[in-house]
Amino acid sequence: MAHERHQEEEELGVARSIDLTGEVCPMTFFKAKLHLERLRIGEVLEVLLKDGEQMRNVPRSVKEEGHQIVHVRREDDRYRVFIRRQA
C-alpha cells in the first residue's frame, strides 16, 4: 500500500502533503488554502481528510476558489484528495 501511495504521488506530481484529519471546519479549508497558496500554479497538494464534514466542505471550497480536484482515494474512514493549484 505504501508503495502504491508513493507511486501515485509521483505520477500526480505531489509537491506538498498535509494531514487535516485532526482539524475542525472551517480550519480545514483555511489550512488547505494556505498550503495551496504556497504552491506554484500546476503543482499538486495532497490533503488527508476525514469522512463527513471535512470531505464535504474542503473539496467544494477549493473548487469554488478555482482549483482542480485531480484525484480522490478513500482509505477506510479517510480520504486522500489531490488538488492542483490553478491561477
Secondary structure, 3 states (H helix, E strand, C coil): CHHHHHHHHHHHCEEEEEECCCCCCCHHHHHHHHHHHCCCCCCEEEEEEECCHHHHHHHHHHHHCCCEEEEEEEECCEEEEEEECCC
